Structures are given as structure tokens and as C-alpha cells.
Amino acid sequence: MDANNNKIEELLPGARNAVSVCLNVQPGQRVYILADRRGQNIGLALQQAALEAQAVPRLLIIEDYAPRPTKEYPEELLTPLKDADVCLYCAYPQKDELPARMQFVSAVDANHVKYAHMVGITEQIMCQGMRADYRKVDAISRRILDRAQTCKTVRVKSRAGTDVVATFYPEYFWRKTSGIIEEVWSNLPGGEVFTCPASVDGTFVVDGTVGDYFSEKYGVLDKTPMTLEIEGGYLKKATCENKELEKEFWEYCHKLPHSDRIGEFAIGTNLAVFEFIGNLLQDEKMPGVHIAFGDPYGSQTGADWSCKTHVDVITRSCDIWIDDEQIMQHGIFISESLGIDYTYLYEDQSLLQVYAADPDWKK
């Protein structure tokens, strides 16, 4: 029991960040936490953080009500949303569970609940990405959003071979999910600006992480990158030395109408995420670019189509141009373009534990 209590203590800084900073939970608010058995300690830490905020938390474990993997949640897991002011979902994805997660998010939207979507959250992420200073991440995200929401094109290149141009519909919305959750639901850890593009064309080399259940199965693709040929916003070809991944990814992107269509184009903005860990939830927040095939999050982007699949892919260490202005080089935001002061990272108390593990961090 003492070991478990110590573990929860380690998770509490990230949990407090989620509850008090990201969701701004107020005294007396009803907080519904849905976790799985794997993330039970995280759920307990979030529950403790909610109690410290003088809120009224309720923690449920998915496996107590439904088998895993589950394609549909029972009413016992949906009903608490009717009385909740705030909800946090912290469970690890399993194959073919996306329809159930989409069902849950639809119920969140229907009940107008402020919501943190923490799919794939781990104790490692709670002690890394969830300890970021989200007020600073939000400030950076706003600067990117200001430039992106009126742009016509974004070009992305990398030394690994990524070379794509994205174009955009002026009537679709760019959104920031910076970790500060205001009117709409957001992933945590936060740190990205995204939209549904009109088109993406070119070569996209996935040498980062693949989303959904692929993250856990295949990890970081730095040794076996996957090359995607994209035309008119649709996947035309996928090649990889790992033929199992190549086949499985291609089949995933051809399950349903629009499964092969790019529904998301995003720029990561979380400066506290500086290495890939093989978990999309955190990896996609690293400064850089990721795209996703499938559902375009129409309720947020304004896209007029939908799909019951959604899989993200990340390219690393890229250069980015918004219209003609270069904002990133070698995976690092150009401070002169965006007014970013990187020195704060070395003074940020939330990151001292992470940087202290690196013997060169003070140099």
C-alpha cells in the first residue's frame, strides 16, 4: 500500500495540472473520471487532485462494467455524464475500440461537459508532458494559431524525405488544444494547433509514431520509417521495411469510406516534449507536424464529413513554412519569427526533474 501511495504522490503534480490549471475545476463541481485498470493509479491521482480542489469526484473503472476491447460502452459508463460538470477519460487504447471512444465523446458533447481526453496516458507521461507549464504552451499555441487561421498553404520538409504542401478551406476552423481547456474538449497532455485541410500533396515520411493501437505495437519508427505518398488529400501508397506494419496500416486506412482521407493537419506546440517515447498522446505534442487519416473532428473544425476511423502519423525534425514565413527549422521553432524565449525551460520547476536526468542540461 505504501508503494502504491508513493506512486500516486509521483503522479499528483501532473494530476493537479490537469485538474486545476488545464480544466480550472472549481469548488463544488462534479468531476467524472473514467479510467481503465491499467490507468487506475492515474485515476486515483486525478481523484485526489479533484478533492484538493474541493470538487466532488467520481471514479469508475471500465473493466468493472465492460470487457476489453469494447466496441460500445454500457449506460452505466455514460449516465454519469448527465450530472458531471467536468470529465477526464484516462484509458489505454485497444484495437477496434475507436467507435466506443467516439460514442463517449459524443455523449460528452451532448451533455456539454468540459472534457479532457487522455487516451493512452501513462505514468511516464503524467511525470513528463503533464508537468508542462500550460500557460506558456497556450501562449505559443496562440501565436501559431494567429498565423495559421488565415494562411493559404503550409509546407513541411524534413531530412528524412518529407516534402508536402497542405492547403486549407477558409470556412474550416483552426483550433488550438494547448492544454488550457476552455469551451471545447481537448486532449491532455496538450500542445497543438490543428484543422481539417482541403488537401495535402507530396511525400510524408513517418519516422515518429503512429496513432491508435499502432503506438504500443510498433513504437517509434526511427529505425523503420514508413513512407506515405499523398495526392489530393488521399493516401495513394504506403511503403515500409516492416511489411507487417505496411500491410496493417494500409488495411486500417481502407476500412471505411474516408479512412484514407486526411482529416487532420496539426502543428505540435508543447516545448516540454523533446523526445519520442512511442506514445502518440504525448509524441504528437512535440514541436513539429503530424497528420491523421480519417475523422476530421467536424464538431471542432467545421468539416462536413466524418469517419469512424482516425489514425495519426508524425514526421520528425522538420522545417515548416506558413505561406512564405518559415517558423520552424530542424524541429525547433524560430524564435525570431514567433517571439519564443526558450530560456524559460531551464527555469521551469515543472521540468527540473526531467532536465536534471541529463548530465549536459546546464551546459
C-alpha positions in Angstrom: 0.0 0.0 0.0 2.9 2.4 0.8 4.4 1.7 -2.6 1.1 2.5 -4.3 0.7 5.7 -2.2 4.2 6.7 -3.2 3.3 6.1 -6.9 0.2 8.3 -6.6 2.3 11.0 -5.0 4.6 11.0 -8.0 1.6 11.4 -10.3 0.0 14.2 -8.3 1.8 17.2 -9.8 0.6 16.2 -13.3 -2.9 15.4 -11.9 -3.1 18.8 -10.2 -2.0 20.4 -13.5 -4.8 18.6 -15.3 -7.5 19.5 -12.7 -6.6 22.9 -11.5 -4.7 24.5 -14.5 -6.0 22.8 -17.6 -9.6 22.3 -16.6 -9.8 25.0 -13.9 -12.0 22.9 -11.7 -13.9 24.9 -9.1 -15.1 24.0 -5.6 -18.3 22.0 -5.7 -18.1 21.0 -9.3 -18.8 17.3 -10.1 -15.9 15.6 -11.7 -16.3 12.3 -13.5 -13.1 10.3 -14.1 -13.3 7.2 -16.3 -10.1 5.1 -16.2 -9.1 1.5 -17.1 -7.4 -1.0 -14.9 -4.0 -0.1 -16.4 -4.5 3.6 -15.6 -6.1 3.1 -12.2 -3.3 4.9 -10.3 -3.7 7.9 -12.7 -7.4 7.9 -12.0 -6.7 7.8 -8.3 -4.3 10.7 -8.6 -6.8 12.7 -10.6 -9.4 11.9 -7.9 -7.1 13.2 -5.2 -6.4 16.4 -7.2 -10.1 17.0 -7.6 -10.6 16.5 -3.8 -7.8 19.0 -3.2 -9.7 21.5 -5.5 -12.8 21.0 -3.2 -14.7 19.3 -6.1 -16.8 16.2 -6.0 -15.1 13.4 -7.9 -16.4 10.1 -9.1 -14.0 7.5 -10.4 -15.2 4.5 -12.5 -13.1 1.7 -14.0 -14.0 0.5 -17.5 -13.4 -3.2 -16.8 -15.8 -3.2 -13.9 -18.6 -2.6 -16.4 -17.4 -3.8 -19.9 -15.0 -6.3 -21.3 -11.9 -5.1 -23.2 -11.7 -4.4 -26.0 -15.1 -2.9 -26.1 -16.9 -1.5 -29.1 -19.7 0.1 -27.2 -19.9 1.5 -23.7 -22.8 0.4 -21.4 -25.2 3.0 -20.0 -23.5 2.7 -16.6 -20.5 4.5 -18.0 -22.4 7.1 -19.9 -25.1 8.1 -17.3 -22.6 9.9 -15.0 -22.0 12.4 -17.8 -25.6 13.7 -17.3 -24.7 15.1 -13.9 -21.0 16.0 -14.5 -19.5 19.4 -14.9 -16.1 18.1 -15.8 -14.9 14.7 -17.2 -11.5 13.1 -17.6 -11.0 10.0 -19.7 -7.8 8.2 -19.0 -7.6 4.7 -20.6 -5.1 2.9 -22.9 -6.4 2.2 -26.5 -7.0 -1.3 -27.6 -7.7 -2.5 -31.2 -11.1 -1.7 -32.6 -12.2 0.5 -29.6 -12.3 3.8 -31.5 -16.1 3.5 -32.1 -16.6 3.3 -28.3 -14.4 6.3 -27.7 -16.3 8.3 -30.3 -19.6 7.2 -28.6 -18.2 8.5 -25.3 -17.1 11.8 -26.8 -20.5 12.2 -28.5 -22.1 11.8 -25.1 -19.7 14.4 -23.7 -20.7 16.9 -26.4 -24.4 16.1 -25.9 -24.2 16.9 -22.2 -22.0 20.0 -22.6 -19.3 18.7 -20.2 -15.8 20.3 -20.0 -13.7 17.3 -21.0 -10.1 16.1 -21.1 -9.4 13.2 -23.5 -6.3 11.3 -22.2 -6.3 8.3 -24.4 -3.0 6.4 -24.0 -2.0 8.3 -20.8 0.8 6.6 -18.9 2.5 7.2 -15.6 5.6 8.3 -17.6 3.5 11.0 -19.5 2.0 12.2 -16.2 5.5 12.9 -15.0 6.7 14.5 -18.3 4.2 16.1 -20.7 1.6 16.7 -18.0 4.1 18.7 -15.9 4.5 21.3 -18.6 3.7 25.0 -17.9 0.5 25.1 -19.9 0.1 28.8 -19.7 3.3 29.1 -21.7 2.2 26.3 -24.1 -1.0 28.3 -24.6 0.8 31.5 -25.4 2.9 29.7 -28.1 -0.2 28.0 -29.5 -1.9 31.3 -29.8 1.0 32.7 -31.9 0.8 29.7 -34.2 -3.0 30.0 -34.4 -2.8 33.7 -35.3 -0.7 32.9 -38.4 -2.4 29.6 -39.4 -6.0 30.6 -39.3 -5.6 33.0 -42.3 -3.0 31.1 -44.3 -3.4 29.5 -47.7 -0.6 26.9 -47.5 1.8 25.2 -45.1 4.9 23.5 -46.5 6.7 20.8 -44.5 10.1 19.3 -45.3 12.5 17.0 -43.4 15.9 15.5 -43.9 14.2 12.0 -43.9 12.4 12.9 -47.1 9.1 14.5 -46.0 8.0 17.1 -48.6 4.4 18.0 -48.5 2.2 21.1 -49.1 -1.1 21.5 -47.3 -3.9 23.8 -48.5 -6.9 24.9 -46.5 -10.6 25.8 -46.7 -11.2 29.3 -45.4 -14.5 28.2 -44.0 -13.0 25.4 -41.8 -11.7 26.4 -38.4 -8.2 26.1 -36.9 -8.3 25.0 -33.3 -5.7 25.1 -30.5 -5.6 22.4 -27.9 -2.9 23.9 -25.8 -3.8 22.2 -22.5 -5.9 25.1 -21.3 -9.4 23.7 -21.9 -12.0 26.4 -22.4 -15.1 25.9 -24.4 -14.5 22.6 -26.3 -12.9 19.3 -25.2 -9.2 18.7 -25.7 -6.5 16.0 -25.5 -4.2 16.1 -22.5 -1.3 16.5 -22.4 -2.0 19.4 -24.7 0.0 21.4 -27.2 -1.1 21.5 -30.8 -2.9 23.7 -33.4 -4.9 21.8 -36.0 -7.6 21.9 -38.7 -9.0 19.7 -41.4 -7.1 20.6 -44.6 -8.6 21.0 -48.1 -5.7 18.9 -49.4 -2.2 17.6 -48.7 0.1 16.6 -51.5 3.5 15.1 -51.6 5.6 12.6 -49.6 5.2 12.2 -45.8 7.9 10.1 -44.0 6.7 8.7 -40.7 9.8 8.4 -38.6 8.0 9.3 -35.4 4.9 7.5 -34.0 1.7 6.1 -35.5 -1.5 6.5 -33.6 -4.3 4.4 -32.2 -3.1 0.9 -31.2 -0.1 1.1 -33.5 1.8 3.1 -31.0 2.1 0.3 -28.5 2.6 -2.4 -31.1 5.3 -0.7 -33.2 6.8 2.1 -31.1 8.9 4.8 -32.7 9.7 4.3 -36.3 13.1 5.8 -36.3 14.7 2.5 -37.5 12.0 1.5 -40.0 10.3 4.7 -41.2 7.1 4.4 -43.3 6.8 6.5 -46.5 3.4 7.7 -47.5 2.5 9.1 -50.9 -0.4 11.5 -50.7 -2.3 13.1 -53.5 -5.3 15.4 -53.3 -5.6 14.7 -49.6 -5.8 10.9 -50.0 -3.3 8.1 -49.2 -2.1 6.6 -52.5 0.8 4.4 -51.4 2.5 3.2 -48.2 5.9 1.6 -48.1 7.9 0.3 -45.1 10.6 -2.2 -44.5 8.4 -3.6 -41.8 5.9 -5.3 -44.1 3.5 -6.2 -41.3 3.2 -2.6 -40.4 2.8 -1.6 -44.0 0.0 -4.1 -44.6 -1.8 -3.3 -41.3 -1.6 0.4 -41.8 -2.9 0.2 -45.4 -5.8 -2.0 -44.3 -6.6 0.4 -41.5 -6.7 3.3 -43.9 -9.1 1.4 -46.2 -11.6 0.1 -43.7 -14.4 2.6 -44.4 -15.2 5.4 -46.8 -12.8 8.4 -46.0 -10.5 6.1 -43.9 -7.8 7.0 -46.5 -8.6 10.7 -46.4 -6.6 13.3 -44.4 -8.9 14.7 -41.8 -6.3 16.5 -39.6 -3.3 18.6 -40.2 -1.6 19.7 -37.0 1.4 21.6 -35.6 2.7 20.5 -32.2 3.5 23.3 -29.7 4.5 21.7 -26.4 8.1 22.8 -25.7 8.3 20.4 -22.7 8.1 17.4 -25.1 11.5 16.9 -26.6 11.9 13.2 -27.2 9.7 10.5 -28.7 8.5 7.8 -26.3 6.4 5.7 -28.7 3.1 7.0 -27.3 1.1 9.2 -29.7 -0.7 11.1 -26.9 2.5 12.8 -25.9 4.6 12.4 -29.1 2.1 14.4 -31.3 2.5 17.4 -29.0 6.3 17.7 -29.7 7.0 20.8 -31.9 6.6 19.6 -35.4 3.9 18.3 -37.7 1.5 15.3 -37.7 -1.4 14.4 -39.9 -4.2 12.0 -39.5 -6.2 9.8 -41.9 -9.9 9.5 -41.1 -12.3 11.5 -39.0 -11.8 15.4 -39.2 -13.3 16.3 -35.8 -16.1 18.1 -37.6 -17.6 19.5 -34.4 -14.4 21.5 -33.9 -13.1 22.1 -37.5 -16.4 22.6 -39.3 -15.7 19.7 -41.7 -18.8 18.4 -43.3 -17.8 14.7 -43.5 -17.0 12.1 -40.9 -15.4 8.7 -40.5 -15.3 6.0 -37.7 -11.5 5.6 -38.1 -8.7 8.1 -37.2 -5.0 7.4 -37.2 -2.2 9.9 -36.7 1.3 9.8 -38.1 4.3 12.0 -37.2 7.3 13.2 -39.1 10.3 14.4 -37.0 12.8 17.2 -37.2 11.0 19.2 -39.9 11.1 22.6 -41.4 7.8 24.5 -41.6 6.7 27.4 -43.7 3.3 29.1 -43.1 2.7 30.7 -46.5 6.2 32.2 -47.1 7.3 32.6 -43.5 9.5 29.9 -42.1 8.5 29.2 -38.4 10.5 26.0 -37.8 13.9 24.7 -38.7 15.2 21.2 -37.8 12.2 20.7 -35.4 12.8 23.9 -33.5 10.6 27.0 -33.7 12.4 30.0 -35.0 12.3 32.4 -32.0 12.7 35.5 -34.1 9.5 34.6 -36.1 7.4 33.7 -33.1 8.9 35.6 -30.2 9.6 32.4 -28.2 12.1 32.6 -25.3 13.4 29.1 -24.8 15.4 30.1 -21.7 12.4 29.6 -19.5 12.6 25.9 -20.0 15.7 25.8 -17.8 14.0 27.7 -15.1 10.6 25.9 -15.2 10.1 24.0 -12.0 7.8 21.5 -13.7 10.7 20.4 -15.9 13.7 20.4 -13.5 13.2 16.7 -12.7 13.3 15.9 -16.4 16.3 18.0 -17.3 18.2 17.0 -14.2 18.4 13.5 -15.5 20.5 14.8 -18.4 24.1 15.5 -17.4 24.5 18.1 -20.0 21.4 20.1 -19.3 23.2 23.0 -17.6 25.7 23.5 -20.3 
